[in-house]
Amino acid sequence: SIERINLKVMQIMAIIGHLTDESLKRGRSAKKPKIEIWNQSETFLMY
């Protein structure tokens, strides 16, 4: 359903935001974790 898809999108955005915040705290580039999480989110959306 649309509601379920929206929930997954919100979860993914929260994960991306969390990883970006963590990477900034460590002084790393925020690009790398975003690419990694997008690869994971593609698999996540299969379920």
Z-matrix of the N, CA and C atoms (Angstrom, degrees):
N
C 1 1.464
C 2 1.523 1 110.33
N 3 1.322 2 116.37 1 164.15
C 4 1.468 3 120.80 2 179.88
C 5 1.525 4 110.09 3 -62.72
N 6 1.330 5 117.13 4 -40.20
C 7 1.466 6 120.40 5 -179.14
C 8 1.525 7 110.27 6 -60.17
N 9 1.330 8 116.70 7 -41.27
C 10 1.459 9 120.18 8 -178.61
C 11 1.522 10 110.65 9 -67.11
N 12 1.331 11 116.81 10 -40.55
C 13 1.465 12 120.20 11 177.78
C 14 1.526 13 109.92 12 -62.85
N 15 1.332 14 117.22 13 -44.35
C 16 1.467 15 120.85 14 179.06
C 17 1.519 16 110.91 15 -60.43
N 18 1.334 17 117.51 16 -39.20
C 19 1.458 18 121.29 17 178.66
C 20 1.522 19 110.44 18 -62.91
N 21 1.326 20 117.21 19 -42.94
C 22 1.464 21 120.43 20 178.86
C 23 1.522 22 110.64 21 -63.83
N 24 1.330 23 116.50 22 -41.63
C 25 1.470 24 120.02 23 178.75
C 26 1.524 25 109.92 24 -61.31
N 27 1.323 26 116.83 25 -43.87
C 28 1.468 27 120.55 26 179.29
C 29 1.521 28 110.77 27 -62.36
N 30 1.339 29 116.93 28 -41.02
C 31 1.464 30 120.57 29 178.61
C 32 1.518 31 110.54 30 -63.03
N 33 1.337 32 116.01 31 -44.39
C 34 1.466 33 120.07 32 -179.66
C 35 1.522 34 110.38 33 -63.07
N 36 1.333 35 117.38 34 -44.55
C 37 1.457 36 120.78 35 179.48
C 38 1.526 37 111.01 36 -61.73
N 39 1.335 38 116.87 37 -37.78
C 40 1.463 39 120.90 38 178.35
C 41 1.525 40 110.10 39 -65.23
N 42 1.332 41 116.67 40 -41.53
C 43 1.471 42 120.53 41 179.45
C 44 1.525 43 109.96 42 -65.31
N 45 1.337 44 116.28 43 -44.36
C 46 1.469 45 120.18 44 179.13
C 47 1.525 46 109.97 45 -61.23
N 48 1.329 47 116.74 46 -45.02
C 49 1.458 48 120.73 47 179.44
C 50 1.516 49 111.65 48 -61.04
N 51 1.341 50 116.25 49 -41.43
C 52 1.463 51 121.11 50 -179.96
C 53 1.523 52 110.10 51 -64.05
N 54 1.324 53 117.31 52 -47.13
C 55 1.462 54 120.35 53 -178.82
C 56 1.519 55 111.07 54 -65.26
N 57 1.333 56 116.84 55 -37.57
C 58 1.465 57 120.04 56 178.14
C 59 1.524 58 109.95 57 -63.74
N 60 1.331 59 117.11 58 -44.25
C 61 1.466 60 121.12 59 178.58
C 62 1.523 61 110.46 60 -61.57
N 63 1.341 62 116.77 61 -44.75
C 64 1.467 63 120.71 62 -179.52
C 65 1.524 64 110.27 63 -61.95
N 66 1.334 65 117.36 64 -43.89
C 67 1.461 66 120.68 65 -177.75
C 68 1.528 67 110.47 66 -65.87
N 69 1.343 68 117.16 67 -36.46
C 70 1.461 69 119.98 68 178.56
C 71 1.528 70 110.23 69 -67.92
N 72 1.340 71 117.00 70 -37.21
C 73 1.465 72 120.23 71 177.77
C 74 1.525 73 110.60 72 -62.28
N 75 1.335 74 116.50 73 -35.71
C 76 1.462 75 120.57 74 -179.05
C 77 1.519 76 111.93 75 -84.64
N 78 1.334 77 116.09 76 -4.76
C 79 1.455 78 120.12 77 179.08
C 80 1.517 79 113.35 78 78.05
N 81 1.331 80 117.64 79 17.99
C 82 1.461 81 120.62 80 178.17
C 83 1.523 82 109.85 81 -91.02
N 84 1.310 83 115.27 82 166.65
C 85 1.470 84 120.32 83 173.34
C 86 1.517 85 108.84 84 -67.31
N 87 1.327 86 116.24 85 136.29
C 88 1.468 87 120.46 86 -179.13
C 89 1.529 88 111.59 87 -76.38
N 90 1.325 89 117.18 88 -8.57
C 91 1.466 90 119.78 89 -175.30
C 92 1.526 91 111.79 90 -71.12
N 93 1.323 92 117.46 91 -41.93
C 94 1.470 93 120.06 92 -172.88
C 95 1.526 94 112.93 93 -61.06
N 96 1.344 95 119.67 94 -51.75
C 97 1.468 96 118.25 95 179.99
C 98 1.519 97 112.86 96 -63.52
N 99 1.328 98 117.52 97 -30.18
C 100 1.470 99 119.18 98 178.70
C 101 1.524 100 110.40 99 -64.36
N 102 1.335 101 116.37 100 -43.03
C 103 1.470 102 119.79 101 179.05
C 104 1.526 103 109.39 102 -63.52
N 105 1.337 104 116.88 103 -43.60
C 106 1.462 105 120.75 104 -179.74
C 107 1.521 106 110.81 105 -61.72
N 108 1.324 107 117.46 106 -44.30
C 109 1.467 108 120.01 107 -176.84
C 110 1.518 109 110.48 108 -71.29
N 111 1.323 110 119.53 109 -31.00
C 112 1.468 111 119.81 110 176.70
C 113 1.517 112 110.31 111 -67.04
N 114 1.344 113 117.46 112 -36.78
C 115 1.463 114 119.76 113 175.89
C 116 1.519 115 110.07 114 -63.48
N 117 1.335 116 116.97 115 -40.98
C 118 1.458 117 121.43 116 179.27
C 119 1.527 118 110.72 117 -69.30
N 120 1.325 119 117.28 118 -36.94
C 121 1.464 120 120.09 119 -176.18
C 122 1.525 121 111.10 120 -68.57
N 123 1.334 122 117.32 121 -29.92
C 124 1.462 123 119.74 122 176.26
C 125 1.522 124 109.93 123 -61.96
N 126 1.330 125 116.84 124 -42.97
C 127 1.467 126 120.50 125 176.78
C 128 1.522 127 109.83 126 -67.63
N 129 1.342 128 116.00 127 -38.59
C 130 1.465 129 121.69 128 -178.76
C 131 1.525 130 110.89 129 -61.06
N 132 1.324 131 116.59 130 -38.76
C 133 1.465 132 120.85 131 -178.27
C 134 1.525 133 112.36 132 -71.16
N 135 1.336 134 117.68 133 -17.07
C 136 1.467 135 120.63 134 178.75
C 137 1.525 136 110.49 135 -66.86
N 138 1.320 137 117.11 136 -28.98
C 139 1.471 138 120.34 137 -174.38
C 140 1.521 139 111.30 138 -80.07
